[in-house]
Amino acid sequence: MPFVQLKNVKLKYYTIGEGKPVVFIAGFGVDHRTWVPQITFFQDKNKVIVFDNRGIGESTGSPEPYTITMMAEDVICLLDHLKIKKTHVVGSSMGGMIAQELAINHPDRVNKLVLSSTTAKADKTAREKILKGFEEMIEGKINNIVEVNPRRILFEKAFNYILQLTFSEKFIRENKQLIESFIRDYLSKKNYVETLLKQSRAIARHNTTKRLDKIKAPTLVITGTRDEFISPENSEYLFKHIPKATLVKIVGGTHGMHHERAEEFNEHVLRFFEE
């Protein structure tokens, strides 16, 4: 099982296929498996690199607070380990925030950049209704809920809340068993809830609004018109402030469109890579 040892964490990673490298960066609370529809599509065209962010999946965590910049540096260390000087970078949601920091701080390492369902800064809705609400549910502050094993039950409530913001009701209904298996798997990981809290606080502090002009790579900004987690207006802001940006809106696409509308998403990304 491939790992790379960083200063104080071990990152689990996979490389699949040959060709121009592309690294996919996962979002809030999920591991590399979030990119399965992209792995299967791009593995015959590119060298696909996927990994688990620190504290997620098989990657170990660290005791200090997490930042988006810290997680971007993890990616650079992984690329150094793989001796990859320059790569396409694709990030969704929190992964898109990590990708922004990577492209800003290491412009020479990025070939083309894809920012999906993401933002330059967590807006008021995201901070107050999503991130703060998630932390309150985890800590058991909402409705004075008292249950047997309350932390686990509250986490499941919080996770389901996030799912409803990420996917359509139809997708959740049709993939109920798969989603439940992922929840059970995530819950079995040591310190998973702690990692979610660290990630949510890192997201709340993320802000690239004054630095987007430092992104030199051609950039595809892609959003779904039905994204209830990070509204399409955030993608419009990225498009207007990144020098070489193109904006694509997938009509009816949700926050998790790289899963729910994988075929359409993949074709847009492939076309962008081939331009």
MARBA-762300 format. One line per 8 residues: number of its first residue (from 1); their letters; for each residue x, y, z of N, C-alpha, C. Coordinates in steps of 0.1 Angstrom, whole numbers, plus 2048, in hexadecimal, padded with zeros to 3 digits. Atoms other than C-alpha are relative to their C-alpha. Layout:
REM MARBA-762300
NUM = A = X Y Z X Y Z X Y Z ~ ...;
//
This chain:
REM MARBA-762300
1 = MPFVQLKN = 809 7F4 800 800 800 800 809 80C 800 ~ 7F7 7F4 801 811 821 7F5 7FC 80B 80A ~ 801 7F4 7F7 817 83C 80F 80C 808 7FD ~ 7F5 7F7 800 82C 85A 80F 801 806 80E ~ 7FD 7FB 7F3 83C 865 830 803 80F 7FF ~ 7FD 7F1 800 839 88B 835 806 803 80E ~ 7FA 7FC 7F3 846 89E 853 7FA 7F9 80C ~ 806 806 7F5 82C 892 86B 7F3 7F8 7FD;
9 = VKLKYYTI = 80B 809 804 812 87E 857 805 7F7 7F5 ~ 7FE 809 80C 811 861 83E 7F4 801 7F8 ~ 80B 7FE 80A 7FC 867 81F 7FE 7F3 7F8 ~ 803 80C 809 7EB 849 80E 7FD 806 7F2 ~ 802 7FC 80E 7EC 84D 7E8 800 7F5 7F7 ~ 800 809 80B 7E7 83B 7C8 804 807 7F3 ~ 7FE 7FB 80E 7F4 840 7A4 7FB 7F5 7F7 ~ 806 809 809 7E1 831 788 801 805 7F2;
17 = GEGKPVVF = 7FF 7FC 80E 7E8 832 763 80D 807 7FC ~ 7F4 7FA 806 802 843 74D 7FB 80D 7F9 ~ 803 7F4 807 804 864 73B 802 80D 808 ~ 7FF 7F4 7F9 802 888 746 7FA 7FF 80E ~ 805 803 7F3 7FE 888 76C 7F4 80A 803 ~ 80B 7F8 7FB 7DE 895 77C 7FD 7FC 80F ~ 802 803 7F2 7D9 897 7A2 7F2 805 804 ~ 80D 7FC 7FC 7B6 897 7B0 800 801 80F;
25 = IAGFGVDH = 7FF 7FD 7F2 7B1 8A7 7D2 7F1 7FF 806 ~ 80D 803 7FB 793 89B 7E7 7FB 80C 809 ~ 806 7F6 7F8 77B 8B1 7FA 7FE 7FC 80E ~ 803 801 7F2 76D 8B4 81D 7FC 7F2 804 ~ 804 80C 7FA 76C 893 830 801 7F3 7F8 ~ 800 80C 809 772 87B 813 80E 7FD 7FD ~ 7F2 805 804 790 866 808 801 7FF 7F1 ~ 7FD 801 80E 79E 85E 7E6 7F5 7FA 7F8;
33 = RTWVPQIT = 80A 808 808 780 848 7DD 7F5 80A 7FB ~ 80A 7F6 806 76B 868 7D6 803 802 7F1 ~ 7FC 7FE 80E 77E 868 7B5 7FF 7F4 7F7 ~ 801 80C 808 775 845 7A9 7FB 802 7F2 ~ 805 7FE 80E 761 852 78B 80A 807 7F7 ~ 7F5 7F9 807 77F 867 781 80C 7F6 7FE ~ 7F5 80A 801 799 84B 787 7FD 7F7 7F4 ~ 804 80A 80B 786 833 770 800 807 7F2;
41 = FFQDKNKV = 801 7F9 80D 782 84E 755 80E 804 7FB ~ 7F3 7F9 804 7A5 85E 755 80C 7F6 800 ~ 7F5 809 7FE 7BB 83F 75D 806 7FC 7F2 ~ 7FB 804 80D 7BE 837 738 806 80C 7F8 ~ 7FC 7F4 807 7C7 85B 72F 80B 807 807 ~ 7F7 7F8 7F7 7DC 868 74C 806 7F7 80A ~ 7FB 806 7F4 7F2 85E 769 7F7 806 80B ~ 809 7FB 7F6 7D7 862 784 806 7FE 80E;
49 = IVFDNRGI = 7FB 801 7F3 7E2 86A 7A7 7F5 804 80A ~ 80A 7FD 7F6 7CA 868 7C4 805 7FD 80E ~ 7FA 802 7F3 7D0 869 7E9 7F6 804 80B ~ 808 7FC 7F5 7C0 86D 80B 806 80C 807 ~ 7FB 7F5 7F8 7C3 88F 81C 804 7FC 80E ~ 7FC 803 7F2 7D4 88F 83E 7F4 7FE 809 ~ 80B 803 7F7 7BE 87F 858 7F4 7F9 7FB ~ 80B 806 806 7A7 86F 83F 804 7F3 7FA;
57 = GESTGSPE = 7FD 80D 806 7A5 84B 832 80B 7F9 807 ~ 7F4 807 7FA 7C6 83A 837 80B 809 803 ~ 7F6 7F6 7FC 7DA 85A 83B 7FF 803 80F ~ 800 7FC 7F2 7E5 862 85E 7FE 80F 802 ~ 802 7F2 7FD 7DC 882 86F 80B 806 808 ~ 7F6 7F9 7F8 7F0 89C 883 7F8 808 80B ~ 808 7FA 7F5 7E7 8AD 8A4 7FD 80F 7FE ~ 802 7F1 801 7E9 8D2 899 7F3 803 7F8;
65 = PYTITMMA = 80B 7FC 808 7CC 8E5 889 804 7FF 7F1 ~ 7FE 801 80E 7C9 8DF 863 7FE 80D 7F9 ~ 803 7F5 809 7CB 8FA 849 800 7FB 7F2 ~ 800 803 80E 7C4 8FA 824 80E 800 7FA ~ 7F2 7FF 805 7E8 905 81D 808 7F3 804 ~ 7F9 80C 7FB 7F5 8E8 832 7FD 7F4 7F7 ~ 804 80B 809 7E1 8CF 81D 805 801 7F2 ~ 7FA 7FE 80D 7ED 8DF 7FD 80F 7FC 800;
73 = EDVICLLD = 7F2 804 7FF 811 8DA 809 802 7F1 800 ~ 800 80F 800 809 8B5 80F 800 7FB 7F2 ~ 800 804 80E 801 8B3 7EA 80D 802 7F9 ~ 7F3 7FD 806 822 8C3 7E0 80A 7F5 805 ~ 7F7 80B 7FB 834 8AA 7F6 7FE 7F3 7F9 ~ 803 80C 808 822 88E 7E5 806 800 7F2 ~ 7FB 7FE 80D 82B 89B 7C3 80F 7FF 800 ~ 7F2 801 7FF 84F 89F 7CE 805 7F1 801;
81 = HLKIKKTH = 7FD 80E 7FE 84F 87B 7DA 7FF 7F8 7F3 ~ 803 807 80D 841 86F 7B8 809 806 7F5 ~ 7F7 7FA 80A 85B 885 7A6 7F8 806 7F4 ~ 809 7F9 80A 83F 898 794 802 80F 801 ~ 7FD 7F2 800 84A 8BB 78B 7F4 809 7FD ~ 80B 7F8 804 82A 8C7 77B 7F4 7F7 7FD ~ 80C 809 801 806 8B9 77B 7F3 808 7FE ~ 80E 7FB 800 7E2 8C0 773 7FB 7FE 80F;
89 = VVGSSMGG = 805 801 7F3 7D0 8C7 794 7F1 802 800 ~ 80F 7FF 7FF 7AB 8C0 79B 7FC 7FF 80E ~ 805 800 7F2 79A 8C9 7BC 7F2 803 800 ~ 80F 7FE 7FE 776 8C7 7C7 7FE 805 80E ~ 804 7FB 7F3 767 8DB 7E3 80D 804 809 ~ 7F4 7FD 7F8 782 8DC 7FF 80C 7FD 7F8 ~ 7F5 804 809 799 8CB 7E6 803 80B 7F6 ~ 7FE 7F5 809 793 8E9 7CF 807 80C 807;
97 = MIAQELAI = 7FA 7F6 7F8 79E 900 7EB 80F 7FD 802 ~ 7F2 805 7FF 7BE 8EB 7F0 807 803 7F2 ~ 7FB 7FE 80D 7C3 8ED 7CA 804 80E 7FD ~ 7FD 7F2 801 7C1 913 7CB 80D 804 807 ~ 7F4 7FD 7F8 7DC 915 7E6 80C 7FA 7F9 ~ 7F5 806 807 7F2 8FD 7D2 804 808 7F4 ~ 7FE 7F8 80C 7EE 911 7B2 806 80E 803 ~ 7FC 7F3 7FC 7F4 932 7C4 80F 800 805;
105 = NHPDRVNK = 7F3 801 7F9 813 927 7D8 80A 7F9 7F8 ~ 7F7 808 808 822 90F 7BE 7FC 801 7F2 ~ 805 7FE 80D 818 91D 79C 808 7F7 7F5 ~ 7F8 808 809 835 90A 78B 7FD 7F1 800 ~ 803 80F 7FF 826 8E8 796 7F3 7FD 7F9 ~ 80E 803 805 804 8EC 786 800 802 7F1 ~ 802 7FF 80E 7FD 8E5 761 7F3 807 7FD ~ 80E 7FA 801 7D7 8EA 760 7F9 7FD 80D;
113 = LVLSSTTA = 807 800 7F3 7C0 8F0 77D 7F1 7FF 7FE ~ 80E 802 800 79D 8E4 783 7FA 803 80E ~ 806 7FC 7F3 789 8F4 79F 7F1 7FD 7FF ~ 80E 804 800 768 8E2 7A5 7F8 802 80D ~ 808 7FF 7F5 74C 8EB 7BC 807 806 80C ~ 7F8 7FA 7F6 762 902 7D0 7FF 80F 801 ~ 801 7F2 7FE 768 925 7DC 80D 806 805 ~ 7F4 7F9 7FC 783 93F 7E3 7FF 803 80F;
121 = KADKTARE = 802 7FD 7F2 774 945 806 7F2 7FA 804 ~ 80D 805 7FB 759 934 81A 7F7 80B 803 ~ 809 7F4 7FE 73C 94C 818 7F8 7FE 80C ~ 808 7FF 7F3 724 955 834 7F7 7F3 802 ~ 809 80B 800 70C 939 82B 808 7F3 804 ~ 7F7 80C 7FD 728 91E 82B 805 800 80E ~ 7FA 7FF 7F2 737 92B 84C 7F5 7FE 80A ~ 80A 800 7F5 717 930 860 7F7 7F4 7FF;
129 = KILKGFEE = 80A 80A 801 6FF 916 853 806 7F2 7FE ~ 7FB 80D 803 716 8FA 848 80B 7FC 809 ~ 7F4 804 7F7 738 8FA 85A 7FC 801 80F ~ 803 7FE 7F2 72B 908 87B 7F5 7F6 804 ~ 80A 80A 7FD 70C 8F2 879 806 7F2 802 ~ 7FA 80D 7FF 721 8D3 873 808 7FE 80D ~ 7F8 801 7F3 738 8DA 891 7F6 7FF 80B ~ 809 800 7F5 71A 8E0 8A7 7F9 7F2 801;
137 = MIEGKINN = 806 80D 800 70A 8BF 89D 80A 7F5 805 ~ 7F6 809 7FB 72B 8AD 8A3 802 801 80F ~ 7FE 7FE 7F2 72F 8BC 8C5 7F3 7FE 808 ~ 80C 803 7F9 70B 8B4 8CE 7F9 80C 806 ~ 806 7F4 7FB 6FF 8D8 8D3 7F2 802 7FB ~ 80D 7FE 806 6E0 8D6 8BD 7F6 7F8 807 ~ 80C 807 7FB 6BF 8CE 8CD 803 7F8 80D ~ 7FC 807 7F3 6D1 8C1 8ED 7FE 7F1 7FE;
145 = IVEVNPRR = 802 80E 803 6D1 89F 8DD 809 7F7 80A ~ 7F8 80A 7F8 6DB 883 8F5 7FC 7F2 7FB ~ 802 80D 805 6DF 861 8E7 80A 7F6 805 ~ 7F5 80A 7FE 6F2 840 8ED 80A 803 7F5 ~ 7F5 7FD 809 714 846 8DE 7FC 80D 7F7 ~ 805 7F4 807 709 86A 8D5 809 806 7F5 ~ 7F7 7FA 80A 729 875 8C2 7FE 7F8 7F3 ~ 802 807 80C 724 859 8A9 7F3 803 7F9;
153 = ILFEKAFN = 80D 7FE 806 6FF 85F 8A4 7FF 80E 7FB ~ 800 7F2 805 704 885 8A1 808 801 7F4 ~ 7F8 800 80C 71F 87F 888 7F8 7FB 7F4 ~ 808 805 80C 708 86A 872 7F5 80A 7FC ~ 80A 7F5 804 6EE 886 874 807 80B 7F8 ~ 7F9 7F6 807 708 89F 86A 804 7FC 7F2 ~ 7FC 805 80D 715 889 84E 7F5 800 7F6 ~ 80C 800 809 6F2 884 840 7FC 80E 7FC;
161 = YILQLTFS = 803 7F2 804 6ED 8AA 841 809 804 7F5 ~ 7F6 7FC 80B 70D 8AF 82C 7FC 7F9 7F3 ~ 804 807 80C 701 894 814 7F5 806 7F9 ~ 80C 7FA 806 6E0 8A5 80E 804 80D 7F9 ~ 7FC 7F4 807 6F3 8C5 805 809 7FD 7F4 ~ 7F6 804 80B 70B 8B2 7EE 7FA 7F9 7F4 ~ 806 808 80A 6F5 89B 7DA 7F1 803 7FF ~ 80F 7FF 802 6D1 89B 7CC 7FA 7F4 808;
169 = EKFIRENK = 807 80A 7F8 6B7 887 7DF 800 7F3 7F7 ~ 800 80C 808 6B5 86F 7C1 80D 7F8 801 ~ 7F3 806 7FF 6DA 868 7C2 802 7F9 80D ~ 7FE 806 7F3 6DA 861 7E7 7F7 7F4 801 ~ 809 80C 7FF 6BC 84A 7E4 805 7F5 7F8 ~ 7FB 80A 809 6CB 837 7C7 80D 7F9 805 ~ 7F3 805 7FB 6ED 833 7D9 800 7FE 80F ~ 801 800 7F2 6E0 82E 7FC 80A 7F6 807;
177 = QLIESFIR = 7F7 80A 7FA 6F3 80E 804 80F 803 7FF ~ 7F2 7FC 801 714 81B 7F6 803 80B 809 ~ 7FE 7F5 7F7 711 83B 80A 801 7FB 80E ~ 800 805 7F2 709 828 82A 80D 7F8 803 ~ 7F4 807 7FF 727 812 824 80C 809 802 ~ 7F6 7F6 7FE 73D 830 821 800 807 80E ~ 802 7FB 7F2 72F 83F 841 806 7F7 80A ~ 7FB 80A 7F6 737 81F 854 80F 7FF 7FF;
185 = DYLSKKNY = 7F1 801 802 75A 81E 845 807 80C 806 ~ 7FA 7F4 7FB 761 842 84E 800 800 80F ~ 802 800 7F2 754 83E 871 80A 7F6 807 ~ 7F6 80A 7FA 76C 820 877 80E 806 801 ~ 7F3 7FA 800 78A 837 871 802 808 80D ~ 7FC 7F8 7F4 79C 844 890 801 80F 7FD ~ 7FF 7F2 801 799 869 895 7F9 807 7F4 ~ 807 7FA 80C 782 86E 877 7F8 80D 803;
193 = VETLLKQS = 808 7F4 7FC 76B 886 889 809 80C 803 ~ 7F7 7F5 7FD 788 89A 896 806 806 7F3 ~ 7FB 7FB 80D 795 89D 872 7F6 808 7F9 ~ 80A 7F8 806 774 8A9 866 7FF 80E 806 ~ 800 7F3 7F9 774 8C5 880 80C 808 7FC ~ 7F5 7F8 804 797 8CF 876 7FF 804 7F2 ~ 802 7FC 80E 78E 8CF 851 7F6 80B 7FF ~ 80A 7F5 800 76F 8E4 858 805 80D 804;
201 = RAIARHNT = 7FA 7F3 7FC 783 8FE 86A 80A 805 7F6 ~ 7F7 7FC 80A 79D 8FE 84F 7F8 807 7F4 ~ 809 7FA 80B 781 905 835 7FC 80E 805 ~ 806 7F3 7FB 773 921 84B 80B 80B 7FF ~ 7F5 7F6 801 796 932 84A 805 802 7F2 ~ 7FB 7FF 80E 79C 92D 825 7FC 80D 7FA ~ 803 7F4 806 79F 94D 812 80B 803 7F5 ~ 7F7 7FD 80B 7B0 952 7F0 7FC 80C 7F8;
209 = TKRLDKIK = 807 7F6 808 79B 970 7E5 80A 80B 7FB ~ 7F7 7F6 804 7B9 988 7E4 80C 7FA 7F8 ~ 7F4 806 806 7D1 96F 7D4 7FD 7F8 7F3 ~ 804 808 80C 7BE 95F 7B7 808 804 7F3 ~ 7F8 7FC 80C 7D2 974 79E 80D 7FA 7FF ~ 7F3 807 800 7F0 960 7A8 7FF 7F2 7F9 ~ 802 80D 807 7E1 941 797 804 802 7F2 ~ 7FB 7FE 80E 7F4 93E 776 7FB 7F5 7F7;
217 = APTLVITG = 804 80B 808 7E7 91D 76A 7F2 802 7F9 ~ 80E 800 806 7CA 91B 751 7F7 7F8 809 ~ 808 806 7F5 7AD 913 768 7F1 7FE 7FB ~ 80E 803 802 78B 902 763 7F9 801 80D ~ 808 7FF 7F4 772 90D 77D 7F2 7FA 7FC ~ 80C 808 803 754 8F5 77D 7F7 7FF 80C ~ 809 800 7F6 735 8F7 791 7F2 7FA 7FB ~ 80D 805 803 712 8E8 793 7F6 80B 803;
225 = TRDEFISP = 80A 7F6 7FD 6F4 8FF 791 7F7 7FD 80C ~ 808 804 7F4 6E4 8EC 7AE 809 7FC 80C ~ 7F7 803 7F5 701 8EC 7C5 7FB 808 80D ~ 806 7FA 7F4 6F2 8F2 7E8 80A 801 80B ~ 7F6 800 7F6 713 8EF 7FA 809 80D 7FE ~ 7F9 7F4 804 728 909 7E8 7FA 806 7F3 ~ 809 7FB 80B 712 91F 7D2 809 803 7F3 ~ 7F9 7FC 80C 71B 925 7AD 806 80E 7FF;
233 = ENSEYLFK = 7FA 7F3 7FF 722 949 7B5 80F 800 804 ~ 7F2 801 7FC 742 93E 7C5 809 7FD 7F4 ~ 7F8 803 80C 74E 92F 7A4 801 80C 7F7 ~ 7FF 7F4 808 745 94F 792 80A 809 804 ~ 7F6 7F7 7FB 75B 962 7A9 80E 7FB 7FC ~ 7F3 806 804 778 94A 7A3 803 803 7F1 ~ 7FF 7FE 80F 772 94D 77D 805 80F 7FD ~ 7FE 7F2 802 773 973 77F 80E 805 805;
241 = HIPKATLV = 7F3 7FC 7F9 793 975 794 80C 7F8 7FD ~ 7F5 808 804 7A9 959 786 803 804 7F2 ~ 7FD 7FA 80E 7BC 967 767 7FC 7F7 7F4 ~ 802 808 80C 7B9 949 750 7F5 7F5 803 ~ 80B 809 7FC 798 93A 75B 7F5 7FF 7F6 ~ 80C 803 808 77B 92A 749 7F6 7FB 80A ~ 80B 805 7F7 759 924 75A 7F7 7F7 7F9 ~ 80A 80A 805 743 906 754 7F5 7FE 80B;
249 = KIVGGTHG = 80B 803 7F6 721 902 765 7F8 7F4 7FA ~ 807 80C 804 711 8E0 764 7F1 802 805 ~ 80E 7FD 7FC 6EB 8E6 764 7FB 7F4 808 ~ 806 80B 7F8 6DB 8D3 780 80A 7F9 809 ~ 7F5 806 7F9 6FD 8C9 78E 800 803 80F ~ 800 7FE 7F1 700 8C5 7B4 80F 802 804 ~ 7F3 7FF 7FB 71E 8CA 7CA 809 7F4 7FD ~ 7F9 80C 803 728 8A6 7C4 7FF 7FC 7F2;
257 = MHHERAEE = 802 803 80E 725 8A8 79F 80A 7F7 7FA ~ 7F6 809 806 746 896 798 7FC 7F2 803 ~ 806 80D 7FE 733 878 7A6 7F3 7FF 7F8 ~ 80E 801 805 70F 87F 79C 7FF 802 7F1 ~ 800 7FD 80F 717 88D 779 80E 7FD 7FB ~ 7F2 803 803 738 87C 775 804 800 7F1 ~ 7FD 800 80E 736 877 74F 802 80E 7FB ~ 7FF 7F2 805 72F 89B 748 80C 807 806;
265 = FNEHVLRF = 7F5 7FA 7F9 748 8A7 762 80E 7FC 7F9 ~ 7F3 806 805 764 890 754 802 806 7F2 ~ 7FE 7FC 80E 75E 89B 730 804 80F 800 ~ 7FC 7F2 7FF 761 8C0 73A 80F 801 803 ~ 7F2 800 7FB 782 8B9 74C 809 7FB 7F5 ~ 7F7 805 80A 790 8A4 730 801 80A 7F4 ~ 800 7F6 80A 787 8BE 716 80A 80B 804 ~ 7F7 7F5 7FB 799 8D8 72B 80E 7FC 800;
273 = FEE = 7F2 806 800 7B8 8C2 72F 805 800 7F2 ~ 7FB 802 80E 7BA 8BD 709 800 80D 7F8 ~ 7FF 7F4 808 7B6 8E1 6FF 80E 805 7FE;
//
